[in-house]
Amino acid sequence: MSNPAKARGTRWESAGVAYLNGVLGYTHPTDWRLVKRQVQEGAKDVGDAHAWPFVLEFKDVKSPSVPTWLRQAEVEAVNAGFDYGVVVHKVRGKGPALAKVHISAETFSRLADDVPEVLAYLPASLNHRGAYWTWTLAEFAQVLAAVRAARPPVND
């Protein structure tokens, strides 16, 4: 890969996905719970990874732009047919467990309405403008497991 930023982003996506699958014990390739990196197909971006019902948008940059990223993640969730878009922002010098997972206040409110059990995992911090909440990736793994337990996908 000749673009260093793209290579760094790909490594971060792979590390984040591997962390979630490892901590949650998802290993079988046909397991619906497996968190999977996505390949861009077509004109509409569907996010960097899918962790049903979440689209994950991974970011490995020094200067955060969380509100912009959240708008991007939410559009990508709609494009993918998923309910929620979140951003996974790498924290420099830390492992994947300590990455920051941002969710907009609006999306969190919808999530709490859809799956009230998620209120037990109220995010650790609300940003100063009240626009988004933040978990660590380790905390988000617990949220993901709880949401999936409360609301498994419907098989056609």
Chimera marker file (.cmm) of the C-alpha trace (Angstrom):
<marker_set name="trace">
<marker id="1" x="0.000" y="0.000" z="0.000" r="1" g="1" b="0" radius="0.5"/>
<marker id="2" x="1.682" y="3.209" z="-1.097" r="1" g="1" b="0" radius="0.5"/>
<marker id="3" x="-0.458" y="5.563" z="1.010" r="1" g="1" b="0" radius="0.5"/>
<marker id="4" x="0.897" y="5.512" z="4.623" r="1" g="1" b="0" radius="0.5"/>
<marker id="5" x="-2.281" y="7.017" z="6.113" r="1" g="1" b="0" radius="0.5"/>
<marker id="6" x="-4.434" y="4.389" z="4.404" r="1" g="1" b="0" radius="0.5"/>
<marker id="7" x="-2.116" y="1.617" z="5.600" r="1" g="1" b="0" radius="0.5"/>
<marker id="8" x="-2.285" y="2.966" z="9.181" r="1" g="1" b="0" radius="0.5"/>
<marker id="9" x="-6.087" y="3.098" z="8.949" r="1" g="1" b="0" radius="0.5"/>
<marker id="10" x="-6.281" y="-0.458" z="7.642" r="1" g="1" b="0" radius="0.5"/>
<marker id="11" x="-4.053" y="-1.707" z="10.476" r="1" g="1" b="0" radius="0.5"/>
<marker id="12" x="-6.253" y="0.093" z="13.015" r="1" g="1" b="0" radius="0.5"/>
<marker id="13" x="-9.476" y="-1.336" z="11.544" r="1" g="1" b="0" radius="0.5"/>
<marker id="14" x="-7.988" y="-4.841" z="11.611" r="1" g="1" b="0" radius="0.5"/>
<marker id="15" x="-6.763" y="-4.443" z="15.197" r="1" g="1" b="0" radius="0.5"/>
<marker id="16" x="-10.128" y="-3.098" z="16.390" r="1" g="1" b="0" radius="0.5"/>
<marker id="17" x="-12.117" y="-5.848" z="14.690" r="1" g="1" b="0" radius="0.5"/>
<marker id="18" x="-9.735" y="-8.534" z="16.009" r="1" g="1" b="0" radius="0.5"/>
<marker id="19" x="-10.020" y="-7.086" z="19.520" r="1" g="1" b="0" radius="0.5"/>
<marker id="20" x="-13.838" y="-7.158" z="19.496" r="1" g="1" b="0" radius="0.5"/>
<marker id="21" x="-14.017" y="-10.673" z="18.064" r="1" g="1" b="0" radius="0.5"/>
<marker id="22" x="-11.389" y="-11.905" z="20.517" r="1" g="1" b="0" radius="0.5"/>
<marker id="23" x="-12.877" y="-10.391" z="23.667" r="1" g="1" b="0" radius="0.5"/>
<marker id="24" x="-16.379" y="-11.534" z="22.718" r="1" g="1" b="0" radius="0.5"/>
<marker id="25" x="-15.242" y="-15.002" z="21.600" r="1" g="1" b="0" radius="0.5"/>
<marker id="26" x="-16.485" y="-14.746" z="18.023" r="1" g="1" b="0" radius="0.5"/>
<marker id="27" x="-14.354" y="-17.007" z="15.859" r="1" g="1" b="0" radius="0.5"/>
<marker id="28" x="-16.459" y="-19.035" z="13.461" r="1" g="1" b="0" radius="0.5"/>
<marker id="29" x="-16.615" y="-17.436" z="9.991" r="1" g="1" b="0" radius="0.5"/>
<marker id="30" x="-20.354" y="-18.133" z="9.611" r="1" g="1" b="0" radius="0.5"/>
<marker id="31" x="-21.304" y="-16.808" z="13.071" r="1" g="1" b="0" radius="0.5"/>
<marker id="32" x="-23.661" y="-13.845" z="12.530" r="1" g="1" b="0" radius="0.5"/>
<marker id="33" x="-22.089" y="-12.149" z="15.547" r="1" g="1" b="0" radius="0.5"/>
<marker id="34" x="-18.653" y="-11.967" z="13.931" r="1" g="1" b="0" radius="0.5"/>
<marker id="35" x="-17.465" y="-8.370" z="13.535" r="1" g="1" b="0" radius="0.5"/>
<marker id="36" x="-16.341" y="-7.995" z="9.925" r="1" g="1" b="0" radius="0.5"/>
<marker id="37" x="-14.351" y="-5.407" z="8.010" r="1" g="1" b="0" radius="0.5"/>
<marker id="38" x="-16.153" y="-4.160" z="4.921" r="1" g="1" b="0" radius="0.5"/>
<marker id="39" x="-14.883" y="-3.616" z="1.414" r="1" g="1" b="0" radius="0.5"/>
<marker id="40" x="-16.126" y="-0.474" z="-0.308" r="1" g="1" b="0" radius="0.5"/>
<marker id="41" x="-18.562" y="-1.502" z="-3.008" r="1" g="1" b="0" radius="0.5"/>
<marker id="42" x="-20.556" y="0.904" z="-5.121" r="1" g="1" b="0" radius="0.5"/>
<marker id="43" x="-21.149" y="4.607" z="-4.654" r="1" g="1" b="0" radius="0.5"/>
<marker id="44" x="-22.496" y="4.515" z="-1.085" r="1" g="1" b="0" radius="0.5"/>
<marker id="45" x="-20.029" y="3.845" z="1.734" r="1" g="1" b="0" radius="0.5"/>
<marker id="46" x="-21.278" y="1.273" z="4.256" r="1" g="1" b="0" radius="0.5"/>
<marker id="47" x="-18.671" y="1.894" z="6.985" r="1" g="1" b="0" radius="0.5"/>
<marker id="48" x="-15.382" y="0.282" z="7.893" r="1" g="1" b="0" radius="0.5"/>
<marker id="49" x="-16.789" y="-2.658" z="9.855" r="1" g="1" b="0" radius="0.5"/>
<marker id="50" x="-20.143" y="-4.224" z="10.661" r="1" g="1" b="0" radius="0.5"/>
<marker id="51" x="-21.042" y="-5.388" z="14.156" r="1" g="1" b="0" radius="0.5"/>
<marker id="52" x="-24.774" y="-5.888" z="13.763" r="1" g="1" b="0" radius="0.5"/>
<marker id="53" x="-26.718" y="-3.637" z="14.522" r="1" g="1" b="0" radius="0.5"/>
<marker id="54" x="-23.798" y="-1.177" z="14.526" r="1" g="1" b="0" radius="0.5"/>
<marker id="55" x="-21.723" y="0.230" z="11.693" r="1" g="1" b="0" radius="0.5"/>
<marker id="56" x="-18.236" y="1.055" z="12.965" r="1" g="1" b="0" radius="0.5"/>
<marker id="57" x="-16.243" y="3.898" z="11.447" r="1" g="1" b="0" radius="0.5"/>
<marker id="58" x="-12.583" y="3.583" z="12.496" r="1" g="1" b="0" radius="0.5"/>
<marker id="59" x="-10.358" y="6.656" z="12.803" r="1" g="1" b="0" radius="0.5"/>
<marker id="60" x="-6.607" y="6.790" z="13.475" r="1" g="1" b="0" radius="0.5"/>
<marker id="61" x="-5.780" y="10.492" z="13.416" r="1" g="1" b="0" radius="0.5"/>
<marker id="62" x="-4.167" y="12.897" z="15.841" r="1" g="1" b="0" radius="0.5"/>
<marker id="63" x="-6.781" y="15.665" z="15.635" r="1" g="1" b="0" radius="0.5"/>
<marker id="64" x="-10.325" y="14.447" z="16.293" r="1" g="1" b="0" radius="0.5"/>
<marker id="65" x="-13.369" y="15.727" z="14.441" r="1" g="1" b="0" radius="0.5"/>
<marker id="66" x="-15.980" y="13.679" z="16.272" r="1" g="1" b="0" radius="0.5"/>
<marker id="67" x="-19.207" y="15.451" z="15.215" r="1" g="1" b="0" radius="0.5"/>
<marker id="68" x="-18.224" y="15.206" z="11.539" r="1" g="1" b="0" radius="0.5"/>
<marker id="69" x="-17.238" y="11.565" z="11.971" r="1" g="1" b="0" radius="0.5"/>
<marker id="70" x="-20.522" y="10.760" z="13.696" r="1" g="1" b="0" radius="0.5"/>
<marker id="71" x="-22.538" y="12.255" z="10.842" r="1" g="1" b="0" radius="0.5"/>
<marker id="72" x="-20.474" y="10.094" z="8.469" r="1" g="1" b="0" radius="0.5"/>
<marker id="73" x="-21.043" y="6.944" z="10.562" r="1" g="1" b="0" radius="0.5"/>
<marker id="74" x="-24.774" y="7.566" z="10.736" r="1" g="1" b="0" radius="0.5"/>
<marker id="75" x="-25.071" y="8.002" z="6.954" r="1" g="1" b="0" radius="0.5"/>
<marker id="76" x="-23.055" y="4.817" z="6.465" r="1" g="1" b="0" radius="0.5"/>
<marker id="77" x="-25.343" y="2.931" z="8.875" r="1" g="1" b="0" radius="0.5"/>
<marker id="78" x="-28.338" y="3.937" z="6.762" r="1" g="1" b="0" radius="0.5"/>
<marker id="79" x="-26.478" y="2.909" z="3.583" r="1" g="1" b="0" radius="0.5"/>
<marker id="80" x="-25.718" y="-0.491" z="5.125" r="1" g="1" b="0" radius="0.5"/>
<marker id="81" x="-29.254" y="-0.987" z="6.457" r="1" g="1" b="0" radius="0.5"/>
<marker id="82" x="-28.060" y="-0.966" z="10.083" r="1" g="1" b="0" radius="0.5"/>
<marker id="83" x="-29.662" y="0.903" z="12.976" r="1" g="1" b="0" radius="0.5"/>
<marker id="84" x="-26.703" y="2.671" z="14.589" r="1" g="1" b="0" radius="0.5"/>
<marker id="85" x="-23.441" y="4.282" z="13.501" r="1" g="1" b="0" radius="0.5"/>
<marker id="86" x="-20.528" y="4.785" z="15.897" r="1" g="1" b="0" radius="0.5"/>
<marker id="87" x="-16.941" y="5.996" z="15.602" r="1" g="1" b="0" radius="0.5"/>
<marker id="88" x="-13.958" y="4.071" z="16.990" r="1" g="1" b="0" radius="0.5"/>
<marker id="89" x="-11.092" y="6.529" z="17.527" r="1" g="1" b="0" radius="0.5"/>
<marker id="90" x="-7.639" y="5.162" z="18.273" r="1" g="1" b="0" radius="0.5"/>
<marker id="91" x="-5.880" y="6.642" z="21.299" r="1" g="1" b="0" radius="0.5"/>
<marker id="92" x="-2.205" y="7.146" z="20.488" r="1" g="1" b="0" radius="0.5"/>
<marker id="93" x="0.125" y="4.897" z="22.470" r="1" g="1" b="0" radius="0.5"/>
<marker id="94" x="-2.719" y="2.711" z="23.809" r="1" g="1" b="0" radius="0.5"/>
<marker id="95" x="-4.066" y="-0.664" z="22.784" r="1" g="1" b="0" radius="0.5"/>
<marker id="96" x="-7.474" y="-1.276" z="21.211" r="1" g="1" b="0" radius="0.5"/>
<marker id="97" x="-9.269" y="-1.789" z="24.554" r="1" g="1" b="0" radius="0.5"/>
<marker id="98" x="-8.720" y="1.882" z="25.410" r="1" g="1" b="0" radius="0.5"/>
<marker id="99" x="-9.845" y="3.292" z="22.059" r="1" g="1" b="0" radius="0.5"/>
<marker id="100" x="-12.715" y="5.766" z="22.297" r="1" g="1" b="0" radius="0.5"/>
<marker id="101" x="-16.081" y="4.759" z="20.883" r="1" g="1" b="0" radius="0.5"/>
<marker id="102" x="-18.269" y="7.788" z="20.227" r="1" g="1" b="0" radius="0.5"/>
<marker id="103" x="-22.033" y="7.660" z="19.774" r="1" g="1" b="0" radius="0.5"/>
<marker id="104" x="-24.191" y="10.708" z="19.142" r="1" g="1" b="0" radius="0.5"/>
<marker id="105" x="-26.618" y="11.657" z="21.902" r="1" g="1" b="0" radius="0.5"/>
<marker id="106" x="-29.468" y="11.204" z="19.406" r="1" g="1" b="0" radius="0.5"/>
<marker id="107" x="-28.292" y="7.718" z="18.380" r="1" g="1" b="0" radius="0.5"/>
<marker id="108" x="-27.783" y="6.716" z="22.021" r="1" g="1" b="0" radius="0.5"/>
<marker id="109" x="-31.319" y="7.888" z="22.804" r="1" g="1" b="0" radius="0.5"/>
<marker id="110" x="-32.703" y="5.732" z="19.952" r="1" g="1" b="0" radius="0.5"/>
<marker id="111" x="-30.607" y="2.798" z="21.147" r="1" g="1" b="0" radius="0.5"/>
<marker id="112" x="-31.901" y="3.200" z="24.716" r="1" g="1" b="0" radius="0.5"/>
<marker id="113" x="-35.493" y="3.364" z="23.426" r="1" g="1" b="0" radius="0.5"/>
<marker id="114" x="-34.963" y="0.230" z="21.301" r="1" g="1" b="0" radius="0.5"/>
<marker id="115" x="-32.978" y="-1.711" z="23.919" r="1" g="1" b="0" radius="0.5"/>
<marker id="116" x="-33.597" y="-0.331" z="27.447" r="1" g="1" b="0" radius="0.5"/>
<marker id="117" x="-31.000" y="-2.768" z="28.839" r="1" g="1" b="0" radius="0.5"/>
<marker id="118" x="-28.322" y="-0.504" z="27.335" r="1" g="1" b="0" radius="0.5"/>
<marker id="119" x="-29.013" y="2.070" z="30.068" r="1" g="1" b="0" radius="0.5"/>
<marker id="120" x="-26.963" y="-0.163" z="32.383" r="1" g="1" b="0" radius="0.5"/>
<marker id="121" x="-24.022" y="0.758" z="30.137" r="1" g="1" b="0" radius="0.5"/>
<marker id="122" x="-24.569" y="4.519" z="30.128" r="1" g="1" b="0" radius="0.5"/>
<marker id="123" x="-21.446" y="5.918" z="28.494" r="1" g="1" b="0" radius="0.5"/>
<marker id="124" x="-18.700" y="7.141" z="30.806" r="1" g="1" b="0" radius="0.5"/>
<marker id="125" x="-18.575" y="10.691" z="29.528" r="1" g="1" b="0" radius="0.5"/>
<marker id="126" x="-20.686" y="13.239" z="27.737" r="1" g="1" b="0" radius="0.5"/>
<marker id="127" x="-18.732" y="15.793" z="25.761" r="1" g="1" b="0" radius="0.5"/>
<marker id="128" x="-18.938" y="19.415" z="26.802" r="1" g="1" b="0" radius="0.5"/>
<marker id="129" x="-21.534" y="20.326" z="24.167" r="1" g="1" b="0" radius="0.5"/>
<marker id="130" x="-23.795" y="17.380" z="24.942" r="1" g="1" b="0" radius="0.5"/>
<marker id="131" x="-23.603" y="16.161" z="21.357" r="1" g="1" b="0" radius="0.5"/>
<marker id="132" x="-22.093" y="12.726" z="21.895" r="1" g="1" b="0" radius="0.5"/>
<marker id="133" x="-21.220" y="10.092" z="24.481" r="1" g="1" b="0" radius="0.5"/>
<marker id="134" x="-17.982" y="8.121" z="24.750" r="1" g="1" b="0" radius="0.5"/>
<marker id="135" x="-17.161" y="4.571" z="25.814" r="1" g="1" b="0" radius="0.5"/>
<marker id="136" x="-13.875" y="2.702" z="25.647" r="1" g="1" b="0" radius="0.5"/>
<marker id="137" x="-13.813" y="-0.121" z="23.102" r="1" g="1" b="0" radius="0.5"/>
<marker id="138" x="-13.749" y="-2.566" z="26.042" r="1" g="1" b="0" radius="0.5"/>
<marker id="139" x="-16.971" y="-0.996" z="27.375" r="1" g="1" b="0" radius="0.5"/>
<marker id="140" x="-18.504" y="-0.970" z="23.904" r="1" g="1" b="0" radius="0.5"/>
<marker id="141" x="-17.851" y="-4.725" z="23.605" r="1" g="1" b="0" radius="0.5"/>
<marker id="142" x="-20.117" y="-5.219" z="26.639" r="1" g="1" b="0" radius="0.5"/>
<marker id="143" x="-22.758" y="-2.949" z="25.094" r="1" g="1" b="0" radius="0.5"/>
<marker id="144" x="-22.601" y="-4.864" z="21.818" r="1" g="1" b="0" radius="0.5"/>
<marker id="145" x="-23.067" y="-8.189" z="23.611" r="1" g="1" b="0" radius="0.5"/>
<marker id="146" x="-25.988" y="-6.807" z="25.650" r="1" g="1" b="0" radius="0.5"/>
<marker id="147" x="-27.740" y="-5.321" z="22.619" r="1" g="1" b="0" radius="0.5"/>
<marker id="148" x="-27.364" y="-8.533" z="20.663" r="1" g="1" b="0" radius="0.5"/>
<marker id="149" x="-28.655" y="-10.627" z="23.594" r="1" g="1" b="0" radius="0.5"/>
<marker id="150" x="-31.689" y="-8.373" z="23.970" r="1" g="1" b="0" radius="0.5"/>
<marker id="151" x="-32.438" y="-8.059" z="20.278" r="1" g="1" b="0" radius="0.5"/>
<marker id="152" x="-31.072" y="-10.833" z="18.049" r="1" g="1" b="0" radius="0.5"/>
<marker id="153" x="-31.553" y="-10.389" z="14.302" r="1" g="1" b="0" radius="0.5"/>
<marker id="154" x="-34.640" y="-11.807" z="12.655" r="1" g="1" b="0" radius="0.5"/>
<marker id="155" x="-33.865" y="-14.595" z="10.198" r="1" g="1" b="0" radius="0.5"/>
<marker id="156" x="-35.920" y="-14.537" z="7.025" r="1" g="1" b="0" radius="0.5"/>
<link id1="1" id2="2" r="1" g="1" b="0" radius="0.2"/>
<link id1="2" id2="3" r="1" g="1" b="0" radius="0.2"/>
<link id1="3" id2="4" r="1" g="1" b="0" radius="0.2"/>
<link id1="4" id2="5" r="1" g="1" b="0" radius="0.2"/>
<link id1="5" id2="6" r="1" g="1" b="0" radius="0.2"/>
<link id1="6" id2="7" r="1" g="1" b="0" radius="0.2"/>
<link id1="7" id2="8" r="1" g="1" b="0" radius="0.2"/>
<link id1="8" id2="9" r="1" g="1" b="0" radius="0.2"/>
<link id1="9" id2="10" r="1" g="1" b="0" radius="0.2"/>
<link id1="10" id2="11" r="1" g="1" b="0" radius="0.2"/>
<link id1="11" id2="12" r="1" g="1" b="0" radius="0.2"/>
<link id1="12" id2="13" r="1" g="1" b="0" radius="0.2"/>
<link id1="13" id2="14" r="1" g="1" b="0" radius="0.2"/>
<link id1="14" id2="15" r="1" g="1" b="0" radius="0.2"/>
<link id1="15" id2="16" r="1" g="1" b="0" radius="0.2"/>
<link id1="16" id2="17" r="1" g="1" b="0" radius="0.2"/>
<link id1="17" id2="18" r="1" g="1" b="0" radius="0.2"/>
<link id1="18" id2="19" r="1" g="1" b="0" radius="0.2"/>
<link id1="19" id2="20" r="1" g="1" b="0" radius="0.2"/>
<link id1="20" id2="21" r="1" g="1" b="0" radius="0.2"/>
<link id1="21" id2="22" r="1" g="1" b="0" radius="0.2"/>
<link id1="22" id2="23" r="1" g="1" b="0" radius="0.2"/>
<link id1="23" id2="24" r="1" g="1" b="0" radius="0.2"/>
<link id1="24" id2="25" r="1" g="1" b="0" radius="0.2"/>
<link id1="25" id2="26" r="1" g="1" b="0" radius="0.2"/>
<link id1="26" id2="27" r="1" g="1" b="0" radius="0.2"/>
<link id1="27" id2="28" r="1" g="1" b="0" radius="0.2"/>
<link id1="28" id2="29" r="1" g="1" b="0" radius="0.2"/>
<link id1="29" id2="30" r="1" g="1" b="0" radius="0.2"/>
<link id1="30" id2="31" r="1" g="1" b="0" radius="0.2"/>
<link id1="31" id2="32" r="1" g="1" b="0" radius="0.2"/>
<link id1="32" id2="33" r="1" g="1" b="0" radius="0.2"/>
<link id1="33" id2="34" r="1" g="1" b="0" radius="0.2"/>
<link id1="34" id2="35" r="1" g="1" b="0" radius="0.2"/>
<link id1="35" id2="36" r="1" g="1" b="0" radius="0.2"/>
<link id1="36" id2="37" r="1" g="1" b="0" radius="0.2"/>
<link id1="37" id2="38" r="1" g="1" b="0" radius="0.2"/>
<link id1="38" id2="39" r="1" g="1" b="0" radius="0.2"/>
<link id1="39" id2="40" r="1" g="1" b="0" radius="0.2"/>
<link id1="40" id2="41" r="1" g="1" b="0" radius="0.2"/>
<link id1="41" id2="42" r="1" g="1" b="0" radius="0.2"/>
<link id1="42" id2="43" r="1" g="1" b="0" radius="0.2"/>
<link id1="43" id2="44" r="1" g="1" b="0" radius="0.2"/>
<link id1="44" id2="45" r="1" g="1" b="0" radius="0.2"/>
<link id1="45" id2="46" r="1" g="1" b="0" radius="0.2"/>
<link id1="46" id2="47" r="1" g="1" b="0" radius="0.2"/>
<link id1="47" id2="48" r="1" g="1" b="0" radius="0.2"/>
<link id1="48" id2="49" r="1" g="1" b="0" radius="0.2"/>
<link id1="49" id2="50" r="1" g="1" b="0" radius="0.2"/>
<link id1="50" id2="51" r="1" g="1" b="0" radius="0.2"/>
<link id1="51" id2="52" r="1" g="1" b="0" radius="0.2"/>
<link id1="52" id2="53" r="1" g="1" b="0" radius="0.2"/>
<link id1="53" id2="54" r="1" g="1" b="0" radius="0.2"/>
<link id1="54" id2="55" r="1" g="1" b="0" radius="0.2"/>
<link id1="55" id2="56" r="1" g="1" b="0" radius="0.2"/>
<link id1="56" id2="57" r="1" g="1" b="0" radius="0.2"/>
<link id1="57" id2="58" r="1" g="1" b="0" radius="0.2"/>
<link id1="58" id2="59" r="1" g="1" b="0" radius="0.2"/>
<link id1="59" id2="60" r="1" g="1" b="0" radius="0.2"/>
<link id1="60" id2="61" r="1" g="1" b="0" radius="0.2"/>
<link id1="61" id2="62" r="1" g="1" b="0" radius="0.2"/>
<link id1="62" id2="63" r="1" g="1" b="0" radius="0.2"/>
<link id1="63" id2="64" r="1" g="1" b="0" radius="0.2"/>
<link id1="64" id2="65" r="1" g="1" b="0" radius="0.2"/>
<link id1="65" id2="66" r="1" g="1" b="0" radius="0.2"/>
<link id1="66" id2="67" r="1" g="1" b="0" radius="0.2"/>
<link id1="67" id2="68" r="1" g="1" b="0" radius="0.2"/>
<link id1="68" id2="69" r="1" g="1" b="0" radius="0.2"/>
<link id1="69" id2="70" r="1" g="1" b="0" radius="0.2"/>
<link id1="70" id2="71" r="1" g="1" b="0" radius="0.2"/>
<link id1="71" id2="72" r="1" g="1" b="0" radius="0.2"/>
<link id1="72" id2="73" r="1" g="1" b="0" radius="0.2"/>
<link id1="73" id2="74" r="1" g="1" b="0" radius="0.2"/>
<link id1="74" id2="75" r="1" g="1" b="0" radius="0.2"/>
<link id1="75" id2="76" r="1" g="1" b="0" radius="0.2"/>
<link id1="76" id2="77" r="1" g="1" b="0" radius="0.2"/>
<link id1="77" id2="78" r="1" g="1" b="0" radius="0.2"/>
<link id1="78" id2="79" r="1" g="1" b="0" radius="0.2"/>
<link id1="79" id2="80" r="1" g="1" b="0" radius="0.2"/>
<link id1="80" id2="81" r="1" g="1" b="0" radius="0.2"/>
<link id1="81" id2="82" r="1" g="1" b="0" radius="0.2"/>
<link id1="82" id2="83" r="1" g="1" b="0" radius="0.2"/>
<link id1="83" id2="84" r="1" g="1" b="0" radius="0.2"/>
<link id1="84" id2="85" r="1" g="1" b="0" radius="0.2"/>
<link id1="85" id2="86" r="1" g="1" b="0" radius="0.2"/>
<link id1="86" id2="87" r="1" g="1" b="0" radius="0.2"/>
<link id1="87" id2="88" r="1" g="1" b="0" radius="0.2"/>
<link id1="88" id2="89" r="1" g="1" b="0" radius="0.2"/>
<link id1="89" id2="90" r="1" g="1" b="0" radius="0.2"/>
<link id1="90" id2="91" r="1" g="1" b="0" radius="0.2"/>
<link id1="91" id2="92" r="1" g="1" b="0" radius="0.2"/>
<link id1="92" id2="93" r="1" g="1" b="0" radius="0.2"/>
<link id1="93" id2="94" r="1" g="1" b="0" radius="0.2"/>
<link id1="94" id2="95" r="1" g="1" b="0" radius="0.2"/>
<link id1="95" id2="96" r="1" g="1" b="0" radius="0.2"/>
<link id1="96" id2="97" r="1" g="1" b="0" radius="0.2"/>
<link id1="97" id2="98" r="1" g="1" b="0" radius="0.2"/>
<link id1="98" id2="99" r="1" g="1" b="0" radius="0.2"/>
<link id1="99" id2="100" r="1" g="1" b="0" radius="0.2"/>
<link id1="100" id2="101" r="1" g="1" b="0" radius="0.2"/>
<link id1="101" id2="102" r="1" g="1" b="0" radius="0.2"/>
<link id1="102" id2="103" r="1" g="1" b="0" radius="0.2"/>
<link id1="103" id2="104" r="1" g="1" b="0" radius="0.2"/>
<link id1="104" id2="105" r="1" g="1" b="0" radius="0.2"/>
<link id1="105" id2="106" r="1" g="1" b="0" radius="0.2"/>
<link id1="106" id2="107" r="1" g="1" b="0" radius="0.2"/>
<link id1="107" id2="108" r="1" g="1" b="0" radius="0.2"/>
<link id1="108" id2="109" r="1" g="1" b="0" radius="0.2"/>
<link id1="109" id2="110" r="1" g="1" b="0" radius="0.2"/>
<link id1="110" id2="111" r="1" g="1" b="0" radius="0.2"/>
<link id1="111" id2="112" r="1" g="1" b="0" radius="0.2"/>
<link id1="112" id2="113" r="1" g="1" b="0" radius="0.2"/>
<link id1="113" id2="114" r="1" g="1" b="0" radius="0.2"/>
<link id1="114" id2="115" r="1" g="1" b="0" radius="0.2"/>
<link id1="115" id2="116" r="1" g="1" b="0" radius="0.2"/>
<link id1="116" id2="117" r="1" g="1" b="0" radius="0.2"/>
<link id1="117" id2="118" r="1" g="1" b="0" radius="0.2"/>
<link id1="118" id2="119" r="1" g="1" b="0" radius="0.2"/>
<link id1="119" id2="120" r="1" g="1" b="0" radius="0.2"/>
<link id1="120" id2="121" r="1" g="1" b="0" radius="0.2"/>
<link id1="121" id2="122" r="1" g="1" b="0" radius="0.2"/>
<link id1="122" id2="123" r="1" g="1" b="0" radius="0.2"/>
<link id1="123" id2="124" r="1" g="1" b="0" radius="0.2"/>
<link id1="124" id2="125" r="1" g="1" b="0" radius="0.2"/>
<link id1="125" id2="126" r="1" g="1" b="0" radius="0.2"/>
<link id1="126" id2="127" r="1" g="1" b="0" radius="0.2"/>
<link id1="127" id2="128" r="1" g="1" b="0" radius="0.2"/>
<link id1="128" id2="129" r="1" g="1" b="0" radius="0.2"/>
<link id1="129" id2="130" r="1" g="1" b="0" radius="0.2"/>
<link id1="130" id2="131" r="1" g="1" b="0" radius="0.2"/>
<link id1="131" id2="132" r="1" g="1" b="0" radius="0.2"/>
<link id1="132" id2="133" r="1" g="1" b="0" radius="0.2"/>
<link id1="133" id2="134" r="1" g="1" b="0" radius="0.2"/>
<link id1="134" id2="135" r="1" g="1" b="0" radius="0.2"/>
<link id1="135" id2="136" r="1" g="1" b="0" radius="0.2"/>
<link id1="136" id2="137" r="1" g="1" b="0" radius="0.2"/>
<link id1="137" id2="138" r="1" g="1" b="0" radius="0.2"/>
<link id1="138" id2="139" r="1" g="1" b="0" radius="0.2"/>
<link id1="139" id2="140" r="1" g="1" b="0" radius="0.2"/>
<link id1="140" id2="141" r="1" g="1" b="0" radius="0.2"/>
<link id1="141" id2="142" r="1" g="1" b="0" radius="0.2"/>
<link id1="142" id2="143" r="1" g="1" b="0" radius="0.2"/>
<link id1="143" id2="144" r="1" g="1" b="0" radius="0.2"/>
<link id1="144" id2="145" r="1" g="1" b="0" radius="0.2"/>
<link id1="145" id2="146" r="1" g="1" b="0" radius="0.2"/>
<link id1="146" id2="147" r="1" g="1" b="0" radius="0.2"/>
<link id1="147" id2="148" r="1" g="1" b="0" radius="0.2"/>
<link id1="148" id2="149" r="1" g="1" b="0" radius="0.2"/>
<link id1="149" id2="150" r="1" g="1" b="0" radius="0.2"/>
<link id1="150" id2="151" r="1" g="1" b="0" radius="0.2"/>
<link id1="151" id2="152" r="1" g="1" b="0" radius="0.2"/>
<link id1="152" id2="153" r="1" g="1" b="0" radius="0.2"/>
<link id1="153" id2="154" r="1" g="1" b="0" radius="0.2"/>
<link id1="154" id2="155" r="1" g="1" b="0" radius="0.2"/>
<link id1="155" id2="156" r="1" g="1" b="0" radius="0.2"/>
</marker_set>
